[in-house]
């Protein structure tokens, strides 16, 4: 393979402040109380992060009853329902909430709308932990939809008393289409500004948009169950690029690079930088000689730790 291939490395990429905070919460809990520490569901959606924490005594569970009395229970960055939280706090457990503050903001928005008597629409992917956690914060019916087509089929009690909130890790373009469809069909609907989609999701998607004209292949570092990583891959495909999601450097196939001059590389918000570097090393082995790192927008957001861990 010729060595005239080049990589354009997106900035920003990888870990966001919410993921940094969630992982640090688990690590501090391990340091303070020792293993085992129990996490309800995956702390973040990345296989390598989970394997690393698992090797250090973290147990990822789907049922709080697996935690013994006196144990440490951490809620994942995606958030949990009110019932799950109350159940955990009612037991003799050390409960620590690692919900991303931006997800908590969505919970607060949803409760405010519901408190005004508005029927709630949640733009998001059914079954995603964040969506289930937000649904579980609202009394009464919550409509979950993810496409503009679903808006047309939506049946509501009162078209004049509606509000929407959004999952934080969606595609900005897809979400805009759904909001436009909602506002066209229900002109009086209330909802937050589109900018309330997670800043990290926006920044990573904008970084990919900035590079698509310069590359002819896109590699997204991230796990298959990572919503924001999948949205980055879809963004590349929408731009006409062959795009692949890679959770490990060994997944890169040499055939992907055949006939490709410039390769774009980015990473979802739950993918560690070490994986990005592994991907770059694999690309060097396959003949990439030059790596251009975009200047991008620096991110300086930092979220505070729960009081119990300070």
ABEGO torsion letter per residue (X at the ends): XBAABBBBBBOBBEBBAAAAAAAAAAAAAAAAAEOBBBBBEBABBBAAAAAAAAAAGBBBBABAAABBBGBBBBBBAAEBBAAAAAAAAABBBBBBBABBAAAAAAAAAAAAAAAAGBBBBBBEBBGBAAAAAAAAABBEBBBBBABAAAAAABBBABAABBBBBBBAABBAAAAAAAAAAAAAABAABBBBBAAABBAAAAAAAAAAAAAAAABABBBBBEBAABAAAAAAAAAAAAAGBBBBBBABAAABBAAAABGBABBBBBBBAABBAAAAAAAAAAAAAAGBABBBBBAEBBBABBBBBBAAAX
